[in-house]
Amino acid sequence: MSQLAAPTIRQSVVALALACALSGLSAYAATERPQPAQEQTQAAVAAYEAGNFEVAIQGFAAAAQKGNRLAQFDYAMMLLRGEGTPAKPQEALVWLRRAADNQMTHAQFTFGDLYERGDVVPKSLPEANRWYELAAQGGHVQAQVALATNYFTGRGVPLDYGRAFHWYSKAAAAGDEGAQYIVASYYERGYPGVVDRDIEQAKLWYARAAAHGDPGALAKLRSLQDEGAQPAKGPM
């Protein structure tokens, strides 16, 4: 298993947030159970998209006070980034924690990322993995990959290829191409006590990763297919 390539698919949530509009989480809101102040939150999202940060932050603040988890998260991000207000990182953490405690998995994952990098909060890998675990259990794919990667490398947790495979499998089933490649690698090689060698399963997962445009997965799939197509050699 040591031959498996260490994953490089984790992204920094806060760095990503700096480059993307908060409205990208509006799709997330559509999959959540009904929340209070939905219309107020969506109006704030619209204001943010229009570049009217002062109106947006006021709307998010009001909806956050009413318990809307998306508003709590978006308000925290605006406070953290200083949009529509001077940056207020400590106040941002308060609202991020409220969103996380309100079972918003993306907020939980964000806390994990902050603790892993030591950004705004003291660096703590055990605390990062605790938050990743919460988000992963809630079905957050990036958290599943992050947690799997840390188990795979023994980063802040005991090295455990079995736990890594468990969470990579969850992320792979949810469509993460990097996790699909790694799951395929597990099956290609096999690992005692974790998973038996199964070339057909390896092909299946490489094919799924290749379908997402992963050139490495496509090359591995073709290689395994070619090996399977070779005629058996008889006795000399």
C-alpha positions, 0 to 999 in steps of 0.5 A, spaced: 500 500 500 505 504 500 506 504 493 499 508 492 500 515 490 499 520 496 493 524 494 493 531 492 486 533 491 485 537 498 483 544 497 483 550 502 476 552 503 478 559 505 482 560 499 477 557 495 472 562 498 476 568 496 476 566 489 468 565 489 462 568 490 458 566 496 452 565 491 456 558 490 453 555 496 445 557 494 445 550 491 447 547 497 441 551 501 436 548 496 438 541 498 438 542 506 431 541 510 427 548 510 430 553 514 428 559 517 429 566 514 429 563 507 427 569 503 431 573 507 437 569 506 436 569 498 435 576 498 442 577 501 445 572 496 442 576 490 445 582 493 452 579 494 451 577 487 450 584 485 456 586 488 452 590 494 456 587 500 453 592 505 446 590 503 448 583 503 452 583 510 446 586 513 441 581 510 446 575 512 446 578 519 439 578 520 437 571 517 443 568 521 440 571 528 434 567 526 437 561 525 439 560 518 445 556 517 447 558 510 446 565 512 450 564 518 456 561 514 455 566 509 455 572 514 462 568 517 465 568 511 464 576 509 466 578 516 472 573 515 474 576 508 472 584 510 467 584 505 462 590 507 465 591 513 472 591 516 475 584 517 472 581 524 476 574 524 474 572 531 466 574 530 467 570 524 469 564 528 463 565 532 458 565 526 462 559 523 461 555 529 454 557 530 453 554 522 457 548 524 453 547 531 447 548 526 449 541 522 451 545 516 457 540 514 460 545 509 461 549 516 464 543 519 469 542 514 471 549 514 473 549 521 477 542 520 481 546 514 482 552 518 485 548 524 489 544 519 492 550 516 492 554 523 488 560 519 485 564 524 485 558 530 491 555 533 493 549 528 491 543 531 491 536 527 487 532 532 481 538 532 482 538 524 480 531 524 475 531 529 471 537 525 472 533 518 469 527 522 463 530 523 462 533 516 464 526 513 459 523 517 454 528 514 456 526 507 460 532 506 465 529 500 471 534 501 471 532 508 471 525 507 477 526 502 481 530 507 479 525 513 481 519 508 488 523 506 490 524 513 488 516 515 492 514 509 498 519 511 498 518 519 497 526 519 494 527 526 491 520 527 494 513 527 496 511 520 490 506 518 489 504 511 483 501 513 479 507 515 482 511 509 479 506 504 472 507 508 472 514 507 475 514 500 470 509 498 464 514 501 467 519 497 468 515 491 461 513 491 459 520 491 463 521 485 469 524 487 474 522 481 481 523 485 477 518 491 475 513 485 482 513 482 485 511 489 479 506 491 481 503 484 489 503 486 486 499 493 483 494 488 488 493 483 494 491 489 489 489 494 491 489 502 491 484 507 485 486 512 483 491 508 481 489 501 482 483 497 485 484 490 480 485 485 482 487 478 475 487 475 473 492 481 479 496 479 477 497 472 470 499 474 473 505 479 478 507 474 473 507 469 469 512 473 475 516 474 476 516 467 469 518 465 470 525 469 476 526 465 482 523 469 488 521 464 491 517 469 485 513 470 484 512 463 491 510 462 491 505 468 484 502 465 487 501 458 493 498 461 489 493 465 484 491 459 491 490 455 493 485 460 487 482 461 487 481 453 493 477 453 493 470 451 495 465 456 502 463 455 502 455 455 508 451 457 515 452 453 
